[in-house]
């Protein structure tokens, strides 16, 4: 990669649980410990592309990719996409790039995928930044709509979901809604949302999160400062990062604060 390039864009042909994938990824080489980003529902790898322009991260390799059913990634069977499936995708992406130990950053859906990955392979995680990833049932404010607004028509459900997001009284919700139809295939929504709800309600995510031995930071927007578990996880050694003028999407509402918090956390964490 020449010095004039901020990152490399590539397509990874993968097979996960019999499903043919073509995963779109961006990445950069470097001498320090790599950072792996997992995006949220309705977002893409480009949420994190600006790391290449942040001076605090010079020397850190990074990987970000579009989850199957999202962005530029292709998937031969959208009905198979779920959080456990996405964790298997992450493992194959890591294998492709020959990454063993890494800093992990996940937002929302990606935060939950990251938590399941870190729980299963704790020795590989240097540090974990969880950006409003699910760790309790109350976190399903997006995904539980699959239960609260039932529909047998994936397109109809997704259209109504987009409209609700457009009018939600939260920072960046209208901006988020504007690109949803372009970033997510409707056929992938049910499997993702149902698995997020099931894991949040039944898989003791809080126990998994607090059980991790690596440095952990939980990032949240100031509009979500009422999350009931924040004092509890802080008392258990989790660093909290409240992002001002922000709801669920710090990368849209206040990216400067987001990058600053991540950089400071990585500096304070083990170098790996």
N, C-alpha and C positions, 0 to 999 in steps of 0.2 A: 504494500500500500504506500503510495507516494505521500510526501509530507503535505501536499495540497488537498488530500482527501480527508474528510472528517470521519468517514466510516465506509465500510464495504457492504454492499447489498448483495444478497445471494439467495438462491432457492435450494432447499434441501428435500430431495425425494426420500420419504420415509414410509415404513409400513408399521403401524401400531395396532395390535390386536386384530390383524387381518384387514385393516382399513388403509387404503392408499392415500398418502398425503404428499403435498408439495408445500413445504413450510417456508414462508418468506421471512428472512432474517436480516438484521443489520448487525455489524460487529466491527471491532477494532482490536488490533494487537497491542501489546504493551508488556512491560517488565514487572509490573506490580500484580497484586492479586486481582483476578477478574471479578467483575460485577455482572450479575445476571438479573435481568428485569422481566417480570411477568405482568402483562397489562391486565386491566380490568375489563368487565363486560362492556361492549360498546366502544372500546378504545383499541388502539393498535400500537405496534412497536414504535411508531413515531412520537408517542408520548415522551419517550426517553432519548430521542436522537440528539437533543440539545446538550447532553452530557459531553459531547465532543467539543462543545464551545465553552465549557466550564473549566476555568484554569485549575480549580481545586482537584480535578480528576485527571490531570495530565499523568500519563504513564500507566493508568489503569486500563487494561483491556475490558471490553464490555460486550455483552450479547443481549439483544432484544429481538423478539420474533412475534409474528402474528399467530395467535392460537388458531387451530383448525376451526373453520366456520367464521373466521374474523379476518378483516383486512385483506391482504393479498394471498393468504394461504388457501390452498385448495384441499378438499376432503371428499372422498368418494362415498361416504355414508355419514351424513350429518346427524342422524339419529343416534349414533354411537358416542357423540361428544358429551362428556361429563367431567366433573372434577377429577375422579380417578383416571380417566382417559387422558386428561390434560397433564396429569403428573407423569404418566408414561411417555407422553410426547416430550416433556421437559428432560427426562432422563436420556432420551435418544438425541436430543439437541446437544446436551452436555457431552455425550459420547462422541458425537460428530466433531465437536470443537476440542475434544481431548481435555476437557476441564474436569479436574478432580475436586479441588476445594475452591470456594468462591464466596463472595459477599452476595446476599440474596435480597432483592427488592421486589415486593409484590403489592399490587393495588387491587382491592375489592376481590373480584373473582380470582385474579392473579395472586392476591394475598392469601386466599384460602388454598389455592394450588400450592403456593410456596410453603405454607404451614404443613400440609400433608407431606411434601417432599422433605422438609427439614425434620419432621417427626420420624420419618422412615430412615433417613440417612443423616443423622445429626453430626456425624464425624466429618461430613463434607462441608458444613456450613460455618464460615468464619464469623459472619454477623447477619442479622435479619432485620430489615426495615419493612414493617407491615403497615401499609397505607390503607387504613380502614378495611382490611381484610376481615372476613368473618371469623369471630372467635366466640360468639354467643348468639342465641336465637334472635335477639333484638336487632342484629345486624342485617337481617333479611328484608330490608325495606324495599329493595328492588326485586330480588329473586322471589319473595313470597307472593308477588303479584300473580305468579303462575297458579297459586292456590286461591287467592282472593278474587281474581277475575278469570274464572275458568272459561276456556274456549277450546273446541276441537279443531279450530281452524288456525294453524300457525300464523298465517299472514294477518288474519283479523286480530289475533292477540297482540302481535307485534305492532300493528298500526295503532291500536289503542294504548299500548305501552308507551310508544313514542309520543302520543298526544298528551298523556299524563305527565311525562317527563318535561314536555315543552312548557307546561303551566305550573310545575312544581315550584314552590316559593323558596328556592335554594340557589346559591351562587352557581353559575355555569350550567344549570339544568337545561335552559333553552338552547344554549350553545351545544351541549351534549346531544340533545334530541335531534338537532339539525343534521347530524352526520350518521345517526344510528342505522338508517336504511342502507347506507353505503358501506358501512363497516361490519355489519353482522348479517349472516344468512338466517332467515326466519326459521329454517328447519333445525338449526342448532340450539334455539332458545330453550325449548322445553327440557332437553336433557341437562343443559347447564343449570337452569334454575331449579329443577327438581332435585338434582344432586346437591346443590348449595343448601337448599332448605333441609334436606335429609341430614346432611353432615352437621349443619348448625344446630339442629334439634336433638340429634342422637349420638354424635361421635365425640363428645367431651372435648370440643376444640379448645376450651379454656385450659383444660388439663394438659393438652398437647402443647399449647403455646407456653404456658408457665413451666412446663417440664424441660424445655430446651435449655441447654447449658451455654449456648453462645450468647454474646451480647445482643439484646433485642431492643428495638425502638418501635413504638406504636405511634403513627402519625395520623392526625385527624383534623378536620376543619373546625373552626371555632363554632360554626352552627351545630356541630355534633358534640359539643363539650358536655352535654347532658348524658352521654353514654354511661350507663350505670356502673360499669366495671372499671372505669378509669382509675379511681383511687386504689382499687384492689390490685390491679396489675402493677401500678407504680410501687405499691408497698412490697410487691414481690420482685422488685429489681428491674422492671421494665422502664426504660426511658420514654417519657411522653414528649411529643412534639406537636403543639397546637399551632395550626397555620392560620394567621389572621385573614379576615375578609374571604373566607373559604367555607365551602360545604364539603361534599364528597370528592371533589376533583381538584386537588392542589395543583396538578400539572396544567390546569386551565385557568384557575382563579388566581393563583399566587405562586408561579413556578420559581421565582427568585427565592422566596422563603423555603420552598420545598428543597431546592438544590442545596441551599445553605445548610439546612438541617441534616440532610443526608451526608454532605461532605464533612461536617463537624462530627457526626456520629462515626463515620468510617475512620477518621483520624483517631478518635478515642478508642476504637475497637482494636483487637489484635490484628497485626499486619498479615497474619497467616504464614 
